Amino acid sequence: MRKLFLLITTLGLIMATGCNKPSESTNTAGSGGGKKLTIAFMPKSKGNQYFITCKNGAVKAAADLGIDLLFDGPTNTDPAKQNEIVENWITLGVDVIAVACENKEGISTALRKAQAKGIKVITFDSDSMPDARSFFVNQATATGIANVLMDTAAQLCGGEGEFAIITATLTANNMNEWRKNIDLRLKEKYPKMKLVETKPCDDQKDKAQQETANLLGAYPNLKCVMAICSPAVPGAAEAVKQAGKVGKVKVLGLGLPSENRAYVKDGVTQAVILWKVEDLGYLTIAAATALAKGELKPGATTFKAGKLGEIQLQGSDIVLGQPFVFTKENIDQFDF
Ligand code: RAM
């Protein structure tokens, strides 16, 4: 009985400590000697499968490189909460903060404050203002992503007709850079295609579904929906399916194979485009570690990113690679 009581008390204590702890922490075995680095890693939102996959890569890198990883972020997109977490990490005195920014300008003040306290800062997935961080780990160039999106949309529409975009938020730098470059490609190459509207969905599948349903009602000649944030791709597909417009309105976007497999197989979604998301998390932690150790300095042209090998820099951008197109034919080969 006493043993049972002790067990319950201990479990209660562990749970209470867990609840009060602001960030999840992954302790990894150090490579021996010296103080272990603590790298704090923040997604745009913790509930988004895309960032859960990024985190898996970050955890692997932490184990490979022998650093302690803190992981925290808003449950859903929330720029104010991101600022609050950065402030907590400043108080904690972490070595590096790595963040996917929801609001480019909004978060930069807090990141500058971290830098002023001697904390190194890098961004990944979605950048801050350039002076608020040392490096940005980019999944692929904005032009590369925009061109493959726009070229695929034009191909699906036979080079003409109306299309609409579902974006995440109007404050996230990655979304805005991609939108800007989609516009450029559209003007340059596809004069017969018309972008009717761009609607934000706050990185929420249900909101993307609702916005797509509204667009289908407002534009009866719509030929294609381009969803440029991962939760929006299955959301747009579901709306097209429920409106009975499968095949008539094409769906494409930046999404995870796992969240879109069924829609792709059923012919609702024609193309899903993405990069190796786990590697984005891995590369971010590798860059953060190299930065903290003084192995990656401003002006560098390459650096060694653990198991990913030597990575090229473009100015202060560390670019992971090229976007990839998943279709009915190849989607089964990918399990993320
Ligand atoms: C969402 C996020 C993220 C973006 C992906 C494609 O998960 O908005 O920033 O890179 O989509």
Boltz pocket constraint, residues with backbone or C-beta under 6 A from the ligand:
constraints:
  - pocket:
      binder: B
      contacts: [[A, 44], [A, 48], [A, 50], [A, 51], [A, 125], [A, 126], [A, 168], [A, 174], [A, 203], [A, 228], [A, 229], [A, 230], [A, 231], [A, 254], [A, 255]]
      max_distance: 6.0
